[in-house]
Amino acid sequence: MLKSKTKKTILFISFFIFLTACSSSKKNTPQPYTPLNLKGQSASFISGAKDGCDTAYLNYKKDHKAFNNDFQYNKGWWIGRRSCEGREIFYDLEE
């Protein structure tokens, strides 16, 4: 048989685990969609953003030469893709 002190310790730990498991966590609320603001961006960045957004809508589009050699196109492509992923409407990229 377990001693009384051991039983109390096990009961306390079990109760503590139960409380932490039942605590509510802060819910992740999705941020509202805001179109990319492309004002002041380079032409290669804008081209990359549009191609990345097309890719997010399952219409794969990428200028591989520019993607590998032009930092602005590469950066724009990733930002466009991430901005448009999971969106129901087609991209609304402001120029």
C-alpha positions as CSV (number, residue, x, y, z in Angstrom):
1,M,0.0,0.0,0.0
2,L,1.1,3.5,-0.7
3,K,1.7,5.8,2.2
4,S,-0.6,8.7,2.9
5,K,2.0,11.3,1.9
6,T,2.7,9.5,-1.4
7,K,-1.1,9.3,-2.2
8,K,-1.4,13.0,-1.5
9,T,1.5,13.8,-3.8
10,I,0.1,11.7,-6.6
11,L,-3.3,13.3,-6.2
12,F,-1.8,16.8,-6.2
13,I,0.2,16.1,-9.4
14,S,-2.8,14.5,-11.1
15,F,-5.0,17.5,-10.1
16,F,-2.4,19.9,-11.4
17,I,-2.1,18.1,-14.7
18,F,-5.8,18.1,-15.1
19,L,-6.1,21.8,-14.5
20,T,-3.3,22.6,-17.0
21,A,-4.9,20.3,-19.6
22,C,-8.3,22.0,-19.3
23,S,-7.1,25.6,-19.4
24,S,-8.2,27.5,-22.4
25,S,-5.6,28.8,-24.8
26,K,-5.7,32.0,-26.7
27,K,-7.3,31.4,-30.0
28,N,-5.5,32.3,-33.2
29,T,-7.7,34.5,-35.2
30,P,-6.8,35.0,-38.8
31,Q,-5.7,38.4,-39.8
32,P,-8.0,40.2,-42.3
33,Y,-6.8,40.1,-45.9
34,T,-5.0,43.2,-47.0
35,P,-3.7,43.3,-50.6
36,L,0.0,43.9,-51.1
37,N,1.0,47.5,-51.5
38,L,3.4,47.4,-54.4
39,K,3.9,51.2,-54.6
40,G,7.5,52.1,-54.8
41,Q,8.6,48.5,-55.5
42,S,10.8,47.6,-58.5
43,A,9.4,46.2,-61.7
44,S,11.1,42.8,-60.9
45,F,9.6,42.7,-57.4
46,I,6.1,43.4,-58.8
47,S,6.6,40.7,-61.5
48,G,7.7,38.2,-58.8
49,A,4.8,39.1,-56.5
50,K,2.3,38.5,-59.3
51,D,3.9,35.2,-60.3
52,G,4.0,34.1,-56.7
53,C,0.4,34.9,-56.3
54,D,-0.5,33.0,-59.4
55,T,1.4,30.0,-58.0
56,A,-0.6,30.3,-54.7
57,Y,-3.7,29.8,-56.8
58,L,-2.3,26.6,-58.3
59,N,-1.3,28.2,-61.6
60,Y,2.4,27.6,-61.2
61,K,4.3,30.6,-62.6
62,K,7.9,31.4,-62.0
63,D,10.7,32.9,-64.1
64,H,13.5,30.5,-62.9
65,K,16.3,32.6,-64.2
66,A,15.1,35.7,-62.4
67,F,14.2,33.7,-59.3
68,N,17.7,32.4,-59.0
69,N,19.6,35.6,-60.0
70,D,17.4,38.6,-59.1
71,F,16.9,39.2,-55.4
72,Q,14.0,41.5,-55.9
73,Y,12.1,39.0,-58.1
74,N,12.8,36.2,-55.6
75,K,11.6,38.3,-52.6
76,G,8.5,39.5,-54.5
77,W,7.7,35.9,-55.6
78,W,7.8,34.6,-52.0
79,I,5.8,37.6,-50.6
80,G,3.2,37.2,-53.4
81,R,2.8,33.5,-52.8
82,R,2.5,33.9,-49.0
83,S,0.1,36.8,-49.3
84,C,-2.3,34.9,-51.7
85,E,-2.2,31.4,-50.1
86,G,-5.6,30.3,-48.9
87,R,-7.4,33.3,-50.3
88,E,-10.7,32.7,-52.1
89,I,-10.5,35.8,-54.3
90,F,-7.9,36.2,-57.0
91,Y,-5.0,38.6,-56.1
92,D,-5.6,42.2,-55.8
93,L,-2.1,43.6,-56.1
94,E,-2.1,47.3,-55.9
95,E,0.5,49.0,-58.1
